[in-house]
């Protein structure tokens, strides 16, 4: 008779161990997976204090790991103005007005989540905000956090008028006749405004924001993530939560690279890493806690506002070409030097690259680091990869660069159809999100949501990865269907692949001895007939139990 009893046992559901390998029961003890097998054998580990979960027809998977997420900022918006779940200009205005009425003493109205597709040219106007909030500054990042919607009071507060020059890394949207700002700030114009003028949250607000985000992510089966934009303030909040045990997820922090500085900032990044790694979590022996071991470098913008960096100019939307090739936020030589030095100091580098020129520059920078420092185990990764030149596909595997995919974007929807394809032209538009080509060349894949840019739900993202179709409009034609991923490969990317990026050898798979980061779904995605050539309704499934380091962190009420 076993003397070490399990803390929790799941029976009835199939547990996916790897492609084609299964168990019918899982036991958890002391934060780790203690046993796998059939129900009878595993139940021998049960004792009086064992929690038993019987879930016929369910599926046990490793806890999902999100390789690119903005948890503090998403959580803050959830606590203030959350527009992400709304559709359309009027719905946005109603929500903003309601918040302003309910919070008359707030000196600023801040939040975000509006979508460009609901405004002509993707640029909302100040007059709409002036009509509902005339007396206080309003600053609202858009859904992809590459632009902001502001009212006249906000523009006046910062002294922005027709004489104000555009920053080198952004643009102020203007009236074509008068030159007056119209209410949209793009890229660096939005970021510099936010950093300079919008009041910063205090420590308590950042902690509340992270905990709010953590609750949302746990409810989706996510047990770990890489935060792709960690500031000194959010780092301090993470460290506090890790030290006192309230951070139940395992988090890797990608420390934000200030593109207005150069290599001199590396000494500060090293000091921040040292401070962060000195903080211990109650579950540190399981590999949990907060690990500020990555650096995030944003190399370009996005295609929708024509700031994504392209090898050839954007089309003008009317069959011709412009002279605009987008923006590179860091000079190519500086980027390569940064990768060499960061890699030499043991940092992983997490690069944002949307356009094909940005992707090439990012790969070249990793190649420079390898040439200078040799092959290491940094696990550098490039996120987004909307447009990749065919010549660069094979370089990911050659350089051991992980492709960090945001799969939910790879579908037909208004932002793609109206704001992207006409300005890429028909040939380049066919090169978008080349997931299957990357996989075929041996690239290691990871997945992340970029939440709150789009949904954090891994199952919705996985459905798009394998169908290239919007889960809310399944009758739509698939977007470039040759780039669909098989279910096994997509699932591995959101679990084992993201765990690899996060240097988390203790999770990512259902295996005895690994940390018990698990999610139980209400249905078996691999059941015969669930996924067919004509349908793959993964988004219909729900997490009914999430376990992080052996602790139940989510179950529906």
C-alpha positions in Angstrom: 0.0 0.0 0.0 1.5 3.4 -1.0 2.6 5.6 1.9 2.7 8.8 0.0 -0.8 9.8 -0.8 -1.7 12.1 -3.7 -3.0 15.5 -3.2 -5.3 15.4 -6.2 -6.2 12.7 -8.8 -8.0 13.3 -12.1 -9.8 10.3 -13.6 -12.2 9.8 -16.5 -10.5 12.2 -18.8 -7.7 11.4 -21.3 -4.4 12.9 -20.5 -2.3 13.8 -23.6 1.3 12.9 -22.9 2.6 13.7 -26.4 1.4 13.1 -29.9 -0.4 9.8 -29.9 0.5 8.9 -26.3 -2.2 8.9 -23.6 -3.0 8.1 -20.0 -6.4 7.9 -18.3 -5.5 9.2 -14.9 -3.2 11.7 -13.4 -2.0 12.1 -9.8 -0.5 15.2 -8.2 1.6 15.3 -5.1 3.7 18.1 -3.6 3.4 20.3 -6.6 4.5 17.7 -9.1 3.0 15.1 -11.3 3.3 11.9 -9.2 1.8 9.2 -11.4 0.2 8.6 -14.8 -1.6 5.5 -15.9 -5.1 3.9 -15.8 -7.7 4.8 -13.2 -7.2 1.6 -11.1 -3.5 2.0 -10.7 -3.5 5.7 -10.0 -6.4 5.6 -7.6 -4.2 3.4 -5.3 -2.5 6.7 -4.4 -5.7 8.1 -3.1 -6.1 8.7 0.6 -8.6 10.5 3.0 -7.2 13.9 2.1 -7.0 13.4 -1.7 -9.2 15.5 -3.9 -10.7 13.4 -6.6 -11.9 14.9 -9.9 -13.8 12.6 -12.2 -14.2 14.1 -15.7 -15.6 11.7 -18.3 -15.0 12.9 -21.8 -12.6 15.6 -20.7 -9.0 16.2 -21.8 -5.9 16.9 -19.5 -3.2 19.0 -21.1 -0.1 20.8 -19.8 -1.0 24.2 -18.6 -0.8 26.6 -21.5 2.1 29.1 -21.5 1.6 32.4 -23.3 4.9 33.5 -24.8 3.9 37.1 -25.4 1.4 38.9 -23.2 0.9 42.3 -21.5 -0.7 41.2 -18.3 -0.3 44.4 -16.2 -1.6 46.7 -18.9 -4.5 44.4 -19.7 -5.4 44.1 -16.0 -5.2 47.8 -15.6 -7.6 48.4 -18.4 -10.0 45.7 -17.0 -10.1 47.8 -13.8 -10.7 51.0 -15.7 -12.0 51.3 -19.3 -12.1 47.9 -21.2 -13.2 48.4 -24.8 -11.8 45.1 -26.1 -15.1 43.2 -25.9 -17.2 46.0 -27.6 -17.8 46.5 -31.3 -18.1 49.9 -32.9 -17.7 53.6 -32.3 -21.0 54.2 -30.4 -20.4 51.3 -28.1 -17.0 52.7 -27.2 -18.4 56.2 -26.6 -21.2 54.8 -24.4 -18.7 52.9 -22.3 -16.3 55.9 -22.0 -19.2 58.2 -21.0 -20.5 55.8 -18.4 -17.0 55.4 -16.8 -16.5 59.2 -16.8 -19.9 59.7 -15.1 -19.2 57.0 -12.5 -15.8 58.5 -11.7 -16.2 62.3 -11.6 -13.1 62.7 -9.4 -10.7 61.0 -11.7 -8.4 63.7 -13.2 -7.7 61.6 -16.3 -9.8 59.1 -18.2 -7.5 56.2 -19.3 -8.0 52.7 -20.6 -8.0 51.2 -24.1 -9.0 48.4 -26.4 -10.6 50.2 -29.4 -10.2 48.6 -32.8 -9.0 50.6 -35.9 -11.5 48.9 -38.2 -14.4 50.9 -36.6 -13.1 54.3 -37.8 -12.4 55.7 -41.3 -8.8 55.1 -42.1 -8.4 53.5 -38.6 -8.1 56.9 -36.9 -10.8 58.1 -34.4 -11.3 61.8 -33.9 -11.1 64.1 -30.8 -14.5 65.6 -31.4 -16.3 62.4 -30.4 -14.5 62.4 -27.0 -14.9 66.1 -26.6 -18.7 65.6 -26.7 -18.7 63.2 -23.7 -15.6 64.3 -21.7 -14.9 68.0 -22.4 -13.3 68.8 -19.0 -10.7 66.1 -18.4 -7.9 64.6 -20.6 -8.8 61.3 -22.2 -6.1 58.9 -23.3 -7.0 55.5 -24.7 -4.6 53.1 -26.3 -6.0 51.1 -29.2 -6.3 47.4 -29.2 -2.8 46.7 -30.6 -1.2 49.4 -28.4 0.4 51.2 -31.4 -1.8 54.2 -31.3 -3.9 56.3 -28.9 -7.2 58.2 -29.1 -7.2 61.5 -27.3 -9.5 64.4 -26.8 -8.9 68.1 -27.2 -8.2 68.6 -23.5 -5.4 66.0 -23.7 -3.8 67.7 -26.7 -4.0 71.1 -24.9 -2.5 69.6 -21.8 0.6 68.5 -23.7 0.7 71.6 -25.9 0.2 69.6 -29.1 -1.1 71.7 -32.0 -0.5 72.2 -35.7 3.0 73.5 -35.1 4.1 70.5 -33.1 6.5 68.3 -35.2 6.1 64.6 -35.5 8.5 62.5 -33.4 11.0 60.5 -35.4 9.4 57.2 -34.3 5.8 58.1 -34.7 3.1 60.4 -36.2 0.4 62.8 -35.1 -2.7 62.4 -37.2 -3.6 65.8 -38.7 -6.3 67.5 -40.7 -5.0 67.6 -44.3 -6.1 71.2 -44.8 -5.4 72.9 -41.4 -2.6 70.7 -40.1 -4.4 70.6 -36.7 -4.2 67.3 -34.7 -7.4 65.2 -35.2 -7.2 63.0 -32.1 -5.1 60.0 -33.0 -1.4 59.6 -32.0 0.6 56.9 -33.7 3.5 54.8 -32.3 6.1 57.0 -30.7 3.7 60.0 -30.5 1.4 57.8 -28.3 4.2 56.2 -26.3 6.0 59.5 -25.5 2.7 61.1 -24.5 1.9 58.2 -22.2 5.3 58.3 -20.6 5.4 62.0 -20.2 1.9 63.2 -19.3 -0.4 60.3 -18.2 -0.2 59.8 -14.4 1.5 56.6 -13.6 -0.2 53.9 -11.5 1.2 53.4 -8.0 2.5 50.1 -6.7 -0.8 49.0 -5.3 -2.6 49.6 -8.6 0.0 47.6 -10.6 -0.3 44.7 -8.1 -4.1 44.7 -8.5 -3.8 44.9 -12.2 -1.5 41.8 -12.4 -3.7 39.8 -10.0 -6.8 40.7 -12.1 -4.9 39.6 -15.3 -3.7 36.4 -13.6 -7.3 35.5 -12.6 -8.4 35.9 -16.2 -5.5 33.9 -17.6 -5.8 31.1 -15.1 -9.5 30.8 -16.1 -8.3 30.1 -19.7 -5.9 27.3 -18.6 -2.8 29.5 -18.7 -0.3 28.7 -15.9 2.7 30.7 -17.1 3.6 33.5 -19.5 6.3 35.8 -20.7 5.4 39.5 -20.1 6.6 41.3 -23.2 6.8 44.8 -21.7 8.2 44.9 -18.2 8.9 48.4 -16.8 10.7 49.1 -13.5 7.3 49.7 -11.9 5.6 46.5 -13.1 8.8 44.6 -12.3 8.6 45.7 -8.7 4.9 44.7 -8.5 5.7 41.2 -9.9 8.5 40.8 -7.4 6.3 41.7 -4.5 3.6 39.3 -5.6 6.2 36.5 -6.2 7.7 37.0 -2.8 4.4 36.8 -0.9 3.0 33.9 -2.9 0.2 35.8 -4.6 1.8 35.2 -8.0 0.7 31.7 -8.7 1.8 31.7 -12.4 5.4 31.3 -13.5 6.3 34.5 -15.2 9.4 35.4 -17.3 9.8 39.2 -17.5 11.1 40.7 -20.8 12.7 44.0 -19.6 11.7 46.8 -22.0 14.5 48.2 -24.2 14.3 52.0 -24.4 14.8 52.8 -28.1 15.7 56.4 -27.2 18.8 55.1 -25.4 21.7 53.0 -26.7 23.9 50.3 -25.3 24.5 52.3 -22.1 21.2 51.0 -20.8 22.5 47.5 -20.5 24.2 48.1 -17.2 20.8 49.0 -15.8 19.1 45.9 -17.3 21.8 43.8 -15.7 21.1 45.4 -12.3 17.4 44.9 -12.7 17.9 41.2 -13.5 20.1 40.8 -10.5 17.5 42.4 -8.2 14.7 40.3 -9.7 16.5 37.0 -9.4 17.3 37.7 -5.7 13.6 37.5 -4.9 12.5 34.1 -3.9 9.0 32.6 -4.3 7.4 30.1 -1.9 7.3 27.8 -4.9 10.8 28.5 -6.1 11.8 24.8 -5.6 9.2 24.1 -8.3 10.7 26.7 -10.7 7.8 29.1 -10.1 8.0 32.8 -9.4 9.2 35.8 -11.5 12.3 35.6 -13.7 13.4 38.9 -15.4 15.8 37.1 -17.8 14.7 38.4 -21.2 14.9 41.8 -22.9 12.2 43.0 -25.3 13.2 45.1 -28.3 10.5 46.6 -30.6 12.1 46.9 -34.0 9.2 48.3 -36.0 5.5 49.2 -35.9 2.5 47.6 -37.5 1.2 47.3 -41.1 -2.2 48.9 -40.5 -0.7 52.4 -39.8 2.2 51.8 -42.3 4.9 51.8 -39.6 5.8 48.1 -40.0 9.2 48.0 -41.8 9.1 46.7 -45.3 11.8 45.7 -47.8 9.8 47.4 -50.6 7.4 50.4 -50.2 3.8 50.2 -49.2 1.2 50.3 -52.0 -1.0 53.3 -52.0 -4.2 51.3 -51.8 -5.1 52.3 -55.4 -2.9 50.0 -57.4 0.3 52.1 -57.2 3.2 52.4 -54.8 4.1 55.0 -52.2 7.6 55.9 -51.1 7.0 54.7 -47.5 8.9 51.6 -46.3 7.7 52.0 -42.7 9.8 52.7 -39.6 12.7 50.9 -38.0 12.9 52.0 -34.4 16.5 50.9 -33.9 19.3 51.4 -36.4 20.4 48.0 -37.8 24.0 48.3 -36.6 22.8 49.3 -33.1 20.4 46.4 -33.0 23.2 43.9 -33.9 25.5 45.4 -31.3 22.7 45.2 -28.7 22.1 41.5 -29.5 25.8 40.8 -29.3 26.2 42.4 -25.9 22.9 41.2 -24.4 23.6 37.6 -25.6 27.1 37.9 -24.1 25.6 38.8 -20.8 23.3 35.8 -20.8 20.0 37.6 -21.7 17.4 36.1 -24.0 16.2 38.7 -26.5 12.6 38.9 -27.5 12.2 41.0 -30.7 9.0 42.4 -32.1 9.1 42.2 -35.9 6.0 42.7 -38.1 7.3 43.6 -41.6 9.8 41.7 -43.7 12.6 44.2 -43.3 12.2 44.1 -39.5 12.3 40.3 -39.6 15.4 40.3 -41.7 17.1 42.8 -39.4 16.1 40.8 -36.3 17.6 37.6 -37.8 20.7 39.4 -38.9 21.2 40.7 -35.3 20.9 37.1 -33.9 23.4 36.0 -36.5 25.8 38.7 -35.4 25.4 37.5 -31.8 26.2 33.9 -32.7 29.2 35.0 -34.8 30.6 37.0 -31.8 29.7 34.7 -28.9 29.2 31.2 -30.4 26.1 29.0 -30.0 24.5 29.3 -26.6 21.2 28.5 -25.0 19.6 31.9 -24.9 16.5 30.8 -26.9 16.1 34.2 -28.7 12.7 34.6 -30.3 11.0 36.9 -32.7 7.3 37.7 -32.2 4.5 38.4 -34.7 6.1 37.6 -38.0 3.3 38.9 -40.1 5.3 39.3 -43.3 8.4 37.2 -43.8 10.4 37.2 -47.0 10.7 33.6 -48.4 14.5 33.8 -48.3 14.4 34.2 -44.5 12.1 31.3 -43.6 14.9 28.8 -43.4 17.1 31.1 -41.3 15.0 30.6 -38.2 16.0 26.9 -37.8 19.6 27.7 -39.0 20.0 30.3 -36.3 17.9 28.4 -33.7 15.5 31.3 -33.4 12.1 30.5 -32.1 9.1 31.8 -34.1 6.7 33.3 -31.5 3.4 33.2 -33.3 0.3 35.3 -32.6 -2.0 33.0 -34.5 -5.3 34.8 -33.9 -4.3 37.4 -36.4 -4.1 35.0 -39.3 -7.7 35.2 -40.5 -9.9 37.2 -42.8 -11.4 40.2 -40.8 -12.0 43.9 -41.5 -8.6 45.1 -40.3 -6.9 42.6 -42.7 -9.2 43.2 -45.6 -9.4 47.0 -45.4 -6.3 48.2 -43.7 -3.6 45.7 -44.7 -4.1 43.7 -47.9 -4.7 46.8 -50.1 -1.4 48.4 -48.9 0.7 45.3 -49.3 -0.5 44.4 -52.8 -1.6 40.9 -53.9 1.9 39.3 -54.1 3.1 40.3 -50.6 -0.3 39.6 -49.1 0.1 35.9 -49.8 3.3 35.8 -47.6 1.5 36.6 -44.4 1.8 34.5 -41.3 3.8 31.6 -42.9 3.3 29.2 -40.0 3.4 26.0 -42.0 6.4 27.1 -44.0 8.3 27.8 -40.8 7.3 24.4 -39.3 8.3 22.6 -42.5 11.8 24.1 -42.3 12.3 22.8 -38.8 11.6 26.0 -36.9 10.8 25.6 -33.2 7.4 27.3 -32.6 6.0 29.0 -29.6 2.7 30.8 -29.2 1.5 33.9 -27.4 -1.7 36.0 -27.5 -0.3 39.6 -27.3 -3.3 40.1 -25.0 -4.9 42.6 -24.6 -4.3 43.2 -28.4 -6.5 40.2 -29.0 -8.0 37.4 -27.0 -5.9 35.6 -24.4 -8.0 32.4 -24.9 -5.5 29.7 -26.2 -8.4 27.6 -27.6 -9.6 30.4 -29.9 -6.0 31.0 -31.0 -5.5 27.3 -31.6 -8.6 27.1 -33.7 -7.3 29.9 -35.9 -3.9 28.2 -36.1 -5.4 25.0 -37.6 -8.2 26.5 -39.6 -7.1 30.1 -40.5 -10.7 31.0 -39.9 -12.4 33.3 -37.4 -14.1 31.2 -34.7 -17.0 33.7 -34.7 -17.4 33.4 -38.4 -16.6 29.8 -39.3 -18.3 30.0 -42.7 -15.7 32.5 -43.8 -13.1 31.4 -46.4 -9.9 30.4 -44.6 -7.0 32.9 -44.9 -4.1 31.4 -46.8 -5.1 27.8 -45.9 -1.8 26.3 -47.0 -0.3 27.8 -43.8 -2.6 25.9 -41.4 -0.9 23.9 -38.7 -1.8 20.4 -37.6 -3.5 20.2 -34.2 -0.6 18.3 -32.5 2.0 20.8 -33.6 -0.2 23.8 -32.7 -0.8 22.4 -29.2 2.8 21.6 -28.7 3.7 25.2 -29.6 1.3 26.6 -26.9 2.7 24.3 -24.3 6.1 22.7 -24.8 7.3 25.4 -27.3 6.4 28.3 -25.0 7.9 26.5 -22.0 11.1 26.1 -24.1 11.2 29.8 -24.8 10.7 30.5 -21.1 13.6 28.1 -20.1 11.0 26.1 -18.1 12.1 22.5 -18.3 9.9 21.6 -15.3 6.6 22.2 -17.3 5.2 22.1 -20.8 4.4 18.4 -20.8 2.3 15.8 -18.8 5.2 13.7 -17.4 5.9 12.2 -14.0 8.3 14.5 -12.0 7.4 17.7 -13.9 5.7 20.6 -12.1 2.0 20.0 -12.0 0.9 22.8 -14.3 -2.2 21.3 -15.8 -5.5 22.2 -17.4 -8.6 20.1 -17.6 -10.9 20.8 -20.6 -14.6 19.9 -20.7 -14.2 18.0 -23.9 -11.6 15.9 -25.7 -10.1 17.8 -28.7 -8.8 14.5 -30.1 -12.0 12.6 -29.9 -12.9 11.0 -33.2 -14.8 13.4 -35.4 -14.2 16.5 -33.2 -11.6 17.9 -35.7 -12.5 17.2 -39.3 -11.3 18.7 -42.6 -14.5 20.8 -42.5 -14.7 21.8 -38.8 -12.4 22.3 -35.8 -14.5 24.0 -33.1 -11.7 24.2 -30.5 -13.0 27.5 -29.3 -16.2 25.8 -28.0 -14.2 24.0 -25.4 -13.7 25.4 -21.9 -11.2 25.0 -19.0 -12.9 23.5 -16.0 -9.9 23.1 -13.8 -6.5 24.9 -13.9 -3.6 23.7 -11.7 -0.4 25.7 -11.2 2.4 24.0 -9.3 0.0 21.6 -7.8 -2.4 24.2 -6.6 -5.9 24.6 -8.0 -6.0 28.2 -9.2 -9.2 28.1 -11.2 -12.5 26.1 -11.3 -15.9 27.5 -12.4 -18.2 28.5 -9.6 
